[in-house]
Amino acid sequence: MATLFLYTARIMDFELTNQHRLARATARDVARTELAPYAQEWDQTMTFPGEALKKLARLGFMGISIPKAYGGCGLDSISYVLIIEELAKVCASTAIIVSVHNSVCAYPIFMLGTEEQKQSYLVPLSRGEKLGAFALTEPNAGSDPASLETVAERHGDHFILNGTKTFITNGSTADIVLVMARTDRTKRSRGITAFIVDKSFGGIIVGSKENKLGIRASDTCELIFKRCTVPAANVLGELGAGLGAALDTLTFGRVGVAAQALGVAECAFEESIRYSTQRKQFGRPIADFQAIQWMLADMATEIEAARSLVYRAAWLKDRGKPFAAEASMAKLYASETAMRCATKAVQIHGGYGCMKDYRVERCFRDAKVIEIYEGTSEIQRLIIARNVTK
Ligand SMILES: Cc1cc2nc3c(=O)[nH]c(=O)nc-3n(C[C@H](O)[C@H](O)[C@H](O)COP(=O)(O)OP(=O)(O)OC[C@H]3O[C@@H](n4cnc5c(N)ncnc54)[C@H](O)[C@@H]3O)c2cc1C
């Protein structure tokens, strides 16, 4: 009861500032001109949107929350979610590429990195000169990352990494990878350390690009570390504190993924409005039928609820308040809303909704993937339950 009161007592100002509006308008504009004409083809051909990313970098979208002193834009988390939402409305693949780069690679280096690490890695990441990735998942360690098996053994002033990371977003295209590896086999979660690994160090074999259900233009692949030699100076944060850092990192990451889900849900809704008001059956637009109206009403309501959760998690983060449970609520609800909205959108489009030519078909496939990465819905419920019962 006390916990519930704590949650409801946090009042949020829903008014966007001029800076928020500008960030959203800029993202909307670039998504319309640089992503919309190509997104469908990128999805079909699994093409990584490299050229578009260069344009996003010129707008500062590869260092959204990073201070200007380190090459970023210095925008707040509300601006961050508005940008990811707008990109995802048009191309969910581009949105996750940008989200992973910003929230789970550049941001932890900003939060935990030494000045030298920031100059060497954060500045080029924020400027978009280098692309970042985050490597936690392994074949035997998905929802349970504490069981990871990649090892990092110390040899003088270097560590040698051996192991396999799987499903890594930006895996083949990234220059800088944040890698979680075991430095102490006698400990479980406290035996894991985070490393900033530059692909130029060598000893990394990049597996083939996964042929995925959705988010197909993002590059997802296996990374195999075979005697990859990393300077001890590239340990991020404290030795043995890597899992904690990774989980903290994923908290912010989840807000970005929640914003991505929100964008997909909105796209499914807008396409459904457009289609149902134009498509006629029985001599009337199908939007006149109550069955369709109820689907549209449910979609609109759930999208507004998801939006509140996503913006609220970002708002709490901007005020330096705890937001782990809220980030999980946002990720859980927004991703499941995206799935429900996309399913309804396909239904509203009838047979056409099953065709690759129609946008809602891509929403449907993308939404399913969003329910899984950066923590499945089951893991989000686990985190929320732990928070509300403690
Ligand atoms: C497209 C894509 C991109 C990805 N990008 C990255 C990336 O950039 N970096 C990275 O490190 N990882 C990445 N991942 C990995 C992703 O985070 C994992 O797939 C996810 O965390 C689930 O792990 P798993 O696939 O091993 O499933 P498992 O952990 O094996 O889970 C299988 C099922 O069991 C359920 N389950 C597991 N444990 C519990 C429990 N305790 N209680 C209830 N249910 C449970 C899960 O919810 C799920 O339904 C990506 C995955 C995908 C699909």
The ligand as a Tripos MOL2 file, in Angstrom:
@<TRIPOS>MOLECULE
LIG
   53    58     1     0     0
SMALL
NO_CHARGES

@<TRIPOS>ATOM
      1 C1         16.7020   -8.8010  -32.3030 C.3       1 LIG1
      2 C2         17.4160   -8.9880  -31.0080 C.ar      1 LIG1
      3 C3         18.4190   -8.0970  -30.6480 C.ar      1 LIG1
      4 C4         19.1330   -8.2740  -29.4590 C.ar      1 LIG1
      5 N1         20.1680   -7.4090  -29.1440 N.ar      1 LIG1
      6 C5         20.9460   -7.6710  -28.0740 C.ar      1 LIG1
      7 C6         22.1160   -6.8760  -27.8090 C.ar      1 LIG1
      8 O1         22.3980   -5.9000  -28.5090 O.2       1 LIG1
      9 N2         22.9020   -7.2110  -26.7550 N.ar      1 LIG1
     10 C7         22.6180   -8.2670  -25.9400 C.ar      1 LIG1
     11 O2         23.3780   -8.5160  -25.0060 O.2       1 LIG1
     12 N3         21.5110   -9.0370  -26.1500 N.ar      1 LIG1
     13 C8         20.6860   -8.7670  -27.2050 C.ar      1 LIG1
     14 N4         19.5690   -9.5480  -27.4520 N.ar      1 LIG1
     15 C9         19.2860  -10.6530  -26.5680 C.3       1 LIG1
     16 C10        18.0080  -10.4740  -25.7600 C.3       1 LIG1
     17 O3         18.1760   -9.4960  -24.7740 O.3       1 LIG1
     18 C11        17.6210  -11.8640  -25.2190 C.3       1 LIG1
     19 O4         17.1780  -12.6150  -26.3440 O.3       1 LIG1
     20 C12        16.5620  -11.8150  -24.1600 C.3       1 LIG1
     21 O5         17.0590  -11.1960  -23.0000 O.3       1 LIG1
     22 C13        16.0530  -13.2060  -23.7940 C.3       1 LIG1
     23 O6         17.0990  -14.1190  -23.6320 O.3       1 LIG1
     24 P1         17.0290  -15.5360  -24.4120 P.3       1 LIG1
     25 O7         16.7500  -15.2390  -25.8440 O.co2     1 LIG1
     26 O8         18.2390  -16.3170  -24.0970 O.co2     1 LIG1
     27 O9         15.7420  -16.2610  -23.8270 O.3       1 LIG1
     28 P2         15.6650  -17.0940  -22.4490 P.3       1 LIG1
     29 O10        16.2930  -16.3330  -21.3560 O.co2     1 LIG1
     30 O11        16.1270  -18.4780  -22.7020 O.co2     1 LIG1
     31 O12        14.0950  -17.0980  -22.2190 O.3       1 LIG1
     32 C14        13.2030  -17.9870  -22.9070 C.3       1 LIG1
     33 C15        11.8090  -17.7840  -22.2990 C.3       1 LIG1
     34 O13        11.8340  -18.1040  -20.9020 O.3       1 LIG1
     35 C16        11.3560  -17.0000  -20.1550 C.3       1 LIG1
     36 N5         12.0550  -16.9190  -18.8780 N.ar      1 LIG1
     37 C17        13.3870  -16.9940  -18.6360 C.ar      1 LIG1
     38 N6         13.6430  -16.8410  -17.3310 N.ar      1 LIG1
     39 C18        12.4570  -16.6460  -16.7130 C.ar      1 LIG1
     40 C19        12.0520  -16.4240  -15.3610 C.ar      1 LIG1
     41 N7         12.9270  -16.3330  -14.3740 N.pl3     1 LIG1
     42 N8         10.7270  -16.2730  -15.1220 N.ar      1 LIG1
     43 C20         9.8120  -16.3430  -16.1160 C.ar      1 LIG1
     44 N9         10.1310  -16.5600  -17.4050 N.ar      1 LIG1
     45 C21        11.4350  -16.7050  -17.7040 C.ar      1 LIG1
     46 C22        11.6400  -15.7800  -21.0290 C.3       1 LIG1
     47 O14        10.8200  -14.6910  -20.6690 O.3       1 LIG1
     48 C23        11.3290  -16.3330  -22.4030 C.3       1 LIG1
     49 O15         9.9490  -16.3070  -22.6200 O.3       1 LIG1
     50 C24        18.8180   -9.3620  -28.6070 C.ar      1 LIG1
     51 C25        17.7810  -10.2470  -28.9640 C.ar      1 LIG1
     52 C26        17.0830  -10.0540  -30.1340 C.ar      1 LIG1
     53 C27        15.9800  -11.0120  -30.4990 C.3       1 LIG1
@<TRIPOS>BOND
     1     1     2 1
     2     2     3 ar
     3     2    52 ar
     4     3     4 ar
     5     4     5 ar
     6     4    50 ar
     7     5     6 ar
     8     6     7 ar
     9     6    13 1
    10     7     8 2
    11     7     9 ar
    12     9    10 ar
    13    10    11 2
    14    10    12 ar
    15    12    13 ar
    16    13    14 ar
    17    14    15 1
    18    14    50 ar
    19    15    16 1
    20    16    17 1
    21    16    18 1
    22    18    19 1
    23    18    20 1
    24    20    21 1
    25    20    22 1
    26    22    23 1
    27    23    24 1
    28    24    25 2
    29    24    26 1
    30    24    27 1
    31    27    28 1
    32    28    29 2
    33    28    30 1
    34    28    31 1
    35    31    32 1
    36    32    33 1
    37    33    34 1
    38    33    48 1
    39    34    35 1
    40    35    36 1
    41    35    46 1
    42    36    37 ar
    43    36    45 ar
    44    37    38 ar
    45    38    39 ar
    46    39    40 ar
    47    39    45 ar
    48    40    41 1
    49    40    42 ar
    50    42    43 ar
    51    43    44 ar
    52    44    45 ar
    53    46    47 1
    54    46    48 1
    55    48    49 1
    56    50    51 ar
    57    51    52 ar
    58    52    53 1
@<TRIPOS>SUBSTRUCTURE
     1 LIG1         1 GROUP 0 **** ****
